[in-house]
Amino acid sequence: LFLRTQPGLMYCDNSRDTVETKEKPLEQDDDKLSLITWNVDGLDGVQQARRARALCCYLTQYSPDVVFLQEIIQPFARFLHSCLAADYTIIEGGKEGYFTMMLLKKSSITLERSGIVAYPATHMMRNLLVVLFKGQKFCLMTSHFESCKANAAERKRQLRLVMRRMSKAREDVTVLFGGDTNLRDAEVGLPSDICDVWEQLGEPEHCRYTWDTEANTNREMRFKSRFRFDRVYLRPATMDRVPQLEPDSMALVGLEKLKCGRFTSDHWGVYCTFSAEWK
């Protein structure tokens, strides 16, 4: 595991609040790429400001190269810009209601261009946010697939669209997708050229469930449930002598309850590292 246990507190300059945590990431190596994907539950109005501050604390502590966020609302977006714009290029997947967001660490990654791909049949304002690096053969994607069990058909259509775009990327490009897929295992079908990073790492039990109402008490649920909604997919470049990513580690973040009695989100975040060959 790419984490070491270290007692202590994680401080955020923007708040008097602290987040008690027992885990702290090791110093990043130059040949590793780090990523956090997280549905931050911006639509939950309870302790919203404190949870937004806690989110910034986590991102500051882990300092990932890439951040995929889902269920962002404008107050969250404004706060993230005020806290993180000096260190991250911030790309938003929308402006109205709730939307996705991608953050790219300026010291590691230079944005070339970004775009938004619509899901024609969505009833929940969902889309696919796509970003390309400048000077490197990498493509990043994030999305928030249709929610709820009853919307499985649309969710699977969205998955197929994403898989097609990943598979059709140029053979010298590595494609990395992360987001809240809302997928149940029975709904998933992946092309042979795309891997589920959690499966590639041997299905580690400690980060199997990213939606876990047995442990996460932000929502009052009549029936408890545990799902791996938040997933990371990788399509390696197939051409020789181009940058490659190899899954290295995965862990959950946001497991600490805040002093206000809430967790940062009703989802756990997913923190991944990849061994990277930078040319």
SULDA-V405791 format. One record per backbone hydrogen bond with DSSP energy under -0.5 kcal/mol. CO is the residue of the C=O (numbers start at 0). NH is the residue of the N-H. E is the energy in kcal/mol with one decimal. If there is no record, write none. Layout:
co->CO nh->NH e->E
co->CO nh->NH e->E
This chain:
co->0 nh->2 e->-0.8
co->1 nh->25 e->-0.8
co->3 nh->23 e->-1.7
co->7 nh->20 e->-1.4
co->8 nh->10 e->-0.6
co->9 nh->18 e->-1.9
co->11 nh->14 e->-1.7
co->16 nh->11 e->-0.7
co->17 nh->19 e->-0.6
co->18 nh->9 e->-2.0
co->21 nh->5 e->-2.4
co->23 nh->3 e->-1.6
co->28 nh->31 e->-1.6
co->30 nh->275 e->-3.8
co->32 nh->273 e->-2.6
co->33 nh->64 e->-0.6
co->33 nh->65 e->-1.8
co->34 nh->271 e->-3.0
co->35 nh->67 e->-3.1
co->36 nh->269 e->-2.8
co->37 nh->39 e->-0.8
co->37 nh->69 e->-2.2
co->38 nh->266 e->-0.6
co->40 nh->43 e->-1.6
co->42 nh->44 e->-0.7
co->44 nh->47 e->-1.0
co->46 nh->50 e->-2.2
co->47 nh->51 e->-2.3
co->48 nh->52 e->-2.2
co->49 nh->53 e->-2.2
co->50 nh->54 e->-2.3
co->51 nh->55 e->-2.0
co->52 nh->56 e->-2.0
co->53 nh->57 e->-2.5
co->54 nh->58 e->-2.4
co->55 nh->59 e->-2.4
co->56 nh->60 e->-2.6
co->57 nh->61 e->-2.9
co->58 nh->62 e->-1.9
co->64 nh->104 e->-2.8
co->65 nh->35 e->-1.9
co->66 nh->68 e->-0.5
co->66 nh->102 e->-2.3
co->67 nh->37 e->-2.3
co->68 nh->100 e->-2.4
co->69 nh->39 e->-2.3
co->70 nh->41 e->-1.7
co->71 nh->98 e->-2.1
co->72 nh->76 e->-2.6
co->73 nh->77 e->-2.9
co->74 nh->78 e->-1.9
co->75 nh->79 e->-2.8
co->76 nh->80 e->-2.4
co->77 nh->81 e->-2.1
co->78 nh->82 e->-1.9
co->79 nh->83 e->-2.9
co->80 nh->84 e->-1.7
co->83 nh->86 e->-1.3
co->83 nh->87 e->-2.3
co->86 nh->105 e->-2.8
co->87 nh->89 e->-0.5
co->88 nh->90 e->-0.5
co->88 nh->103 e->-2.5
co->90 nh->101 e->-3.0
co->98 nh->71 e->-3.1
co->99 nh->92 e->-3.1
co->100 nh->68 e->-3.0
co->101 nh->90 e->-3.0
co->102 nh->66 e->-2.2
co->103 nh->88 e->-2.9
co->104 nh->107 e->-1.4
co->104 nh->108 e->-2.9
co->108 nh->110 e->-0.5
co->109 nh->133 e->-3.1
co->112 nh->131 e->-2.6
co->114 nh->129 e->-3.0
co->115 nh->117 e->-0.5
co->116 nh->127 e->-2.6
co->117 nh->119 e->-0.7
co->118 nh->121 e->-1.5
co->125 nh->118 e->-0.9
co->126 nh->143 e->-0.7
co->127 nh->116 e->-3.1
co->127 nh->129 e->-0.5
co->128 nh->141 e->-2.0
co->129 nh->114 e->-2.5
co->130 nh->139 e->-3.2
co->131 nh->111 e->-2.7
co->131 nh->112 e->-1.0
co->132 nh->134 e->-0.5
co->135 nh->137 e->-1.6
co->136 nh->173 e->-2.6
co->137 nh->132 e->-1.8
co->138 nh->175 e->-2.7
co->139 nh->130 e->-2.8
co->140 nh->177 e->-2.0
co->141 nh->128 e->-2.6
co->142 nh->179 e->-1.0
co->147 nh->150 e->-1.6
co->148 nh->151 e->-1.2
co->150 nh->154 e->-2.2
co->151 nh->155 e->-2.5
co->152 nh->156 e->-1.7
co->153 nh->157 e->-2.3
co->154 nh->158 e->-2.1
co->155 nh->159 e->-2.4
co->156 nh->160 e->-2.1
co->157 nh->161 e->-2.2
co->158 nh->162 e->-2.8
co->159 nh->163 e->-2.4
co->160 nh->164 e->-2.1
co->161 nh->165 e->-2.4
co->162 nh->166 e->-2.8
co->163 nh->167 e->-2.2
co->165 nh->168 e->-1.0
co->169 nh->172 e->-2.0
co->170 nh->237 e->-1.6
co->170 nh->238 e->-2.2
co->173 nh->138 e->-2.6
co->174 nh->234 e->-2.9
co->175 nh->140 e->-2.4
co->176 nh->232 e->-2.6
co->177 nh->142 e->-0.6
co->178 nh->180 e->-1.0
co->178 nh->230 e->-2.0
co->179 nh->144 e->-2.0
co->183 nh->186 e->-2.2
co->184 nh->187 e->-1.4
co->190 nh->193 e->-1.6
co->194 nh->196 e->-0.6
co->194 nh->233 e->-2.5
co->195 nh->199 e->-2.7
co->196 nh->200 e->-1.7
co->197 nh->202 e->-2.2
co->198 nh->201 e->-1.9
co->203 nh->206 e->-1.3
co->204 nh->207 e->-1.6
co->207 nh->209 e->-0.7
co->209 nh->211 e->-0.5
co->209 nh->267 e->-2.6
co->210 nh->226 e->-2.6
co->211 nh->214 e->-0.9
co->211 nh->215 e->-3.2
co->214 nh->216 e->-0.6
co->218 nh->220 e->-0.9
co->224 nh->212 e->-2.4
co->226 nh->209 e->-1.2
co->226 nh->210 e->-2.3
co->226 nh->228 e->-0.9
co->228 nh->180 e->-2.3
co->228 nh->181 e->-0.5
co->228 nh->182 e->-0.6
co->228 nh->230 e->-0.6
co->230 nh->178 e->-1.9
co->231 nh->196 e->-2.6
co->232 nh->176 e->-2.9
co->233 nh->194 e->-2.7
co->233 nh->235 e->-0.5
co->234 nh->174 e->-2.6
co->238 nh->241 e->-0.6
co->243 nh->276 e->-2.0
co->245 nh->274 e->-2.9
co->248 nh->272 e->-1.9
co->250 nh->270 e->-3.3
co->252 nh->268 e->-2.5
co->257 nh->260 e->-2.1
co->261 nh->257 e->-3.2
co->268 nh->252 e->-2.2
co->268 nh->270 e->-0.5
co->269 nh->36 e->-2.1
co->269 nh->271 e->-0.5
co->270 nh->250 e->-2.2
co->271 nh->34 e->-2.7
co->272 nh->247 e->-2.8
co->272 nh->248 e->-1.6
co->273 nh->32 e->-2.6
co->273 nh->275 e->-0.5
co->274 nh->245 e->-2.0
co->275 nh->277 e->-0.9
co->276 nh->278 e->-0.5
